[in-house]
Amino acid sequence: MDEKQLKAKPPGGYRVVHSADWHLGKMLGEHGREQEHQQFLAFLLEQIAALSVDVLVIAGDVFDSANPPQSAVSQYYDFLYGLFKQGGCSVVVVAGNHDSPAHLEAPRRLFKALGVHVIGAMPQAALEVLVPLPDANAPRLLVAAVPFLRDRDLRIGQSGQNAAEIQRSLVDGIQRRYDEVIAAAKPWVDGGIPVLGTGHLTVIGAKVSESEREIHVGGLGSVAADCFGAAFDYVALGHLHRPQAAGGREMVRYSGSPIPLSFSEAEDCKALQVIDFVGGKTVGQFALELPLMRRLIQLSASRMTLEAVLGGFRPPPTELSAWVELVIEDPVAGENLYDQVQEMARGRGFEVIRVGGKRVVERSGMTVAGGFDAERITELLAEPASVFAHRLEAEPGLTAEEKVGLTTVFKELLDLHSEQERFSETARGAGVCSGVEA
């Protein structure tokens, strides 16, 4: 079957595009990604029309932060307005761990009039995340729009819990939430309506990159792919930035991010996943490769070979000039080669945006393991300063001086927090005494 036949929408088909992890507003160091995102959104708009797409699902992390810059919000709104004008495609958006649920849901009522359904926070009633499409009167697909599940959605914290107990309660909580959703969807399932679930979480065995923020300390909230029951015809996942089937299940997938968000993703092929439903079941899916607007490239050189490496480097052409991370194989403490490197690279058709030594922590190519070091994680959970130190160890690109500065600021905040807690305890004690006297 040739590519044109593969992409042809089947007769009577209902077509879904699965996307995630846009991270609008993302910066790479001091460099913005607005141009790349704008070109991706224009491409997506064209492909939705060309492929006769009925539903676009965005599985979390629309924005890179809870308070995105106005330019990123404008990009998002302009895209949705353009899609509405184009017509024929519904949208389902769920929040990821980077998104603010309140911010994402603020225009919810207005969006619904435009065919855009937004779920920012998990409601108490599982029925509220079910979105029948194109509408409840003649549904052809039910989207179980489960957003990023936060701790409060999954468990009630108890003093003295160790890492194994926390992990068990988190995983059990995630499983319970998906079971509740399927139970609420039973009338549709019994009626032969296919169910597409969403999730923004980590599946054991999936490949990670260095740009994903750990959702739970130590990966305690990672689940197996069989967490999603057989009643789901497809599960559209977000959070991990590499396109992949999760746990070997072709119908449980990460779409990945539309642009490489870190240098560890430099060699990734970015794509969208297209799924076709006919007669109450999935009949096929394929990856729609995304054009590469800008290359992120890692180069390695010693201090002696810097000039030769940069002088001989010719990046493959792309619409936007390549950005390079230069790794110094033999760094000298305190030496700053950035200005020297900039001079060497001037006028060569690429830009070196990061210069540094070899990283202590390299996540590229790693997978999410099923186990964990319970003793180490319990120690981290019991001591906030240890958690912060652990997080600093895992952060690439920070100098020793920056780590010292961040640690100092953290300790000041920790002292302030402790002082506030002592004040609260004193106030509560005074309230109890006054209550007894009354």
N, C-alpha and C positions, 0 to 999 in steps of 0.2 A: 504493500500500500504506500503510495507516494505521499508527500507532505500535504498536498492540496486535498487529497481524499481524507487524510487523517483529520484535518482541521474542518472538514465539511460537517455542518451540523446535521445530525441524523433526522430523518423525517419524524415529526411529532416530538422532537427533542426539547428538553428544557435545559439550558446551558448556564453553568456557573463558572465564574472566574474566582479563584482563591488567591488572595494576596495578603500580605502582612508586613509589619515592621518597616513602615515607610520612614519613620523617624524624621519627619519634617522639622526643620530647625536645627538639624545636626551640624556640629562643627567638628572638623578634624584639626585639632590644635587651634590655631587662629583663623583657619580657613573654612568658609561656609560652603554648604553643598546645594545651595538654592538652584543653581543652573542645572545641575544633574537631576534634581527632583523635578524641576519644571519640564525638562525634556522627557522624563519618565511619565509624568502625568499626561503630557500631550500624546505620547505613544499609546498609553493605556486607553485614552479616549478614542483614538483611531481604531484600536484593535477591538474594543467592545462593539463598535459599529460594524467593522469588517467581519467579525466572527458571529454576529447576531447573538450576543450575550444577553441573557435574561436577568442574571443576578451577579452583582459584584459583592464578594464577602471580604472584609478587611479584618483579619484576626488579631487586632491589637497593635499597640505602639504606633498609632497614627503620628504622634508627635514624639520628639526626643526628650521632652521634659514636661512636667506638670504645668509650667507657665511658659508656653512657647512664645517666641517672638511674633509680632503682628504679621510679619512677612510670611511666616509659616502658616498661620491661621488663614491668611488671605489665599494662599495657595490651595489649601484644603477646601475653602468655601467656593473659590473660583472653579475648581475641578467639579465639585458636586453640582454647581449651577450649570456648568457646561454639559454635564451628563444629563441633567434634567431637560435642558433645551434639546439635546440630541434625541431623547425619548427612548422608551422601550426597555430600560434596564433599572431594576430595583437595586438598592444598596443595603447591606447589613453591616454595621460597624460595632465591634466590641472593644472595650478598653483593654490595654495592656498594662504591664507594671510601670511603664514610663508615663502613661497618660493619667491625667486627673479625671476621675469619673464625673465629677460635678461640671468641669469645664466641657467635657465631651458631650454631656447630656443637656447642657444649657439650652441649645436651640432645638431640642428633641421634638417638640410639638410642631414647630415650623418645618423641620426636616421631614416629618412623617407625611406632611402634605405634598412633599416633593418626591415621595417614594423612598426616603432614606430612614432606616430603622436603627436606632442607637441604643445599646445597652452598656452603660458605664460601670455600674455596680451590680453585684448579684442580689436580686430581690429575695425576700423571704419565701415567696410563693414561686415555685419552679415554673408554673404555668405562664408567668409574666415574661419569660425569656423565649417563649415559643412564637415564631413569626411565620405564619402560613403565607405562601407566595404563589401566584401574584396577589391573592387576597383570600380571606377566610371563606368566601362563598364558593370559590372554585379552585381550591388549592392543588398545586402540582408538586410542591416541595414544602417541607416544614424545616425551617432553620431553628435549631436549638442554640440560641445566641448566648453562650456562656462566656462571660468576660474573665479577665484575670481574677482568680480567687485569692483574696487576701486572708491573712490569719484569722481575722474576725469572722470570715465566712465559713471557716473550717473547724475551729476548735475554741474552747474556752481555756485560756492559759491557767496553769496551776503552778503554784510555788513549789520548787524542788524537783520539777520534772527533769529527767536526764535526756540525753540526745535521742536514745532509742524510743523513749516514750513520746517525745515531741514528733519524731519522724512518723511513728505509728499513727498518732492522732491527726497529723497533716494528711498523710496518704489516705487514711480511712475517711477523713473529711472530704477529700476530693472525690473519692469513689462514691460516697454517699450523695454528694451533690449531683453527680452524673446519673446515678440510679434514680434520684428524685425527678430529674428532667425526663428520663425515659418513661417513668411511670406516668408523668403528666402528659406525655406525647402518645400514650397508648391508644386513644380514640383515633388519631390520625394513622398510627401504625396499623391498627386493625382494619382501617379503611383503605389500606394499600398505598398510602402516601409515603414516599421516601423521606428519610430524616438525615439532614446534614447538621452535624454538631460542630461547635467551635471550641477552642480552648487556647489559653495563653499560659503555657507551663513548660516543664522540662520532662521529656520522656527518656527513661534509662536506655542507654545504648546509642543515643543520637550524637552526631558530631557537633561540637561547639566551636566557637571562635572567640577571640579575645574581646570582642565588642559587646557581648551580652552581659548584662548586670545580673549577678547571682540573686535569684528571687528569695530563697530562704538560706540562712546561714548553713554552710556545709552541704548544700544541695539536699536538705532533708525533705523537701517537698517533691522530689522527683518521683514519677510514677512509671509503672510498666505500661506498655501499649495496650495490654488487655484490660486496663482500667475502663476503656470505652467498650461497652457491650455490643453484641451482634446486632442490636436494633438500629445502630447508627450505620447508615449506608456509606457515609464518608465523614471524616473528622478533619476540619480545616484548622491547623495549628499555627500559632505564632509564638515568638520569643527567640527561637534559634534562627540564625541568619543564613544557614546553608540549606538550599532546597534538598529535601530527602524524605524517604518513607521512614516512619518512626517504628522502631522495633521490628523491622521487616514486614510491616503491614502496609500494603500498597494503598489501602483506603484510609490510612491514618497518616497524614503528611504535613510537613512544614513546607510552606511556599518559599520561605527565605526572604531576605530583604531585597528590594528592587535595585539597590546600588551597593557596592562594597563599602561597608561602614568602617572598616579598619584594614590595616595592611595585612592582617592575617587572612583576609578574604580576597587577597589580590588575584589568586588563581581560580576563584569560584566562577562558575557559569550561573548568572542570575536568571531567574525565570518566574513565570506565573504558572499556576496549575489550572487547567481547564477540565471540567467534569461535565459529562452529559448524562441526563436522566431521561428515560423513556419508559412509560407504562409502569411507573412505581419502582423502578430499580435503576442502578447505574449501568450504563452500557459501554462506557469507555472514558478514558481521560488521557491527556497529553500535556507535556510541558511546553509552554510558549516562551522561547528564549528571548531575553530582553537585550536590546542593543547596549553596548558598552560606550558610555559617553566620555568617561575619563578613566584611564588606567592608574591604579595604585601599584607601585612597583617597589620591591625591596632589593636593594643592592648591598653588597658586603665588600669591604676593603680594609686593608691595613693602613696605618698612617703613611707608610711609604708608597703605597700604590694608589692613593686617592686620585691623583691627577690622571693616571693612566685609566683607571676604572671609569671615571666621569667623562674623560675625553673620548673613550671608545664606546660609550653607551649611546645607542640610538633606539628610543622607544618606538614600538609599532604605532602607527598614526591612529588617533582618535579625534573626535570633534573638539574636545577640550584637552588642553595640554596635560601631560602625565604629571602626577605627583609622586615623588620618590622619598622613601625612607632609607637613609644611609646608615648601615650598621658598621661601627668601627670595631675591628677584630681585636685591636690591642690598645684600648683606651688608656689614657693617663689621667689619674684623678685630678680634677680641677681644670683640665685643659678644655678649652672651648674652641671647636673647629668650625662652628657654624658659619661665621663670616668668611672664612677661608674657602669653605665648600661653596658658598653662594657665588663667590668670585669665579671659581673654577667652572661652575655650571651655567654661568651667564651666557645667554644667547644660544643655548644648545637645544631648545625646544622642549625642555622639561623643567620642573621646579622641585628642588629639594626642600621639603617642608619639615623634615625631622632628621636630626643627626644624633646618634647616641651609641652607647656600647651595647654589647649583647645583653638580651633581657634575661633576668633571672627566672621569670615565669613565662613560659611559652605555651599558649593554649591551642595554637593551630594544630588541627589534626586530632585533638583529643576527643574522647567520647565520654558521655556521662556514665559513671560507674554505678553499679547497683548497690554497692556497699559503702560504708563510711567509717571513719575512725571515731567511734563513740566517745572514747575517753578525751580525745583532743577537742571535739565539738562541745562536749559538756563543759570542759574547762573554758572555752571561748564564751559560751552562753552565760557563764557565771561571772564573767569579768569583762565589762564593756571596753576597758582599755586594751585587753587582749584581742577582742573582736576587731578593734580599729587597727591594731598592729598587724593582725592577720590580713585585713583588707589591704593595707599598704603594701604588704609583701606581694600581693597578687596584682598590683597596679603597675603596668608597664610604663616606662618613659619618665618616671619621677626621679629627680636627682636626690642624692643623700641630703642636701641642704633643704630641698622642698619637703622631704619626709619629716625632717626635724621640725620645720615650721608648722606643718600640718598637725604633727603630734602635739606641739605646744598649744595650738589653738584648741585642739580636741580636749586636752586636759583642762583648759580654762572653762570650756563649755561643760565638761563633766563636773567640775567643782561647783559651777553655778547651779547645775541641775541638783546636785547633792544638797546644796544650801537651800534651794527651794523646797526639796522634799523634807528637810529637817524643819523648815518653817511651817510646812503643811502639817507635819506630825504634831508640832507644838500647838498649832491652832486647833487641831482636832482634839487634842488632849484637854485644852482649855475649855472647848465646847462641851466635852463630856462632863468635866467637873462642874461647869456652870449649870448643866442640865440636872446633875444630881442635887446640887444645892437648891435649885428651884423646886 
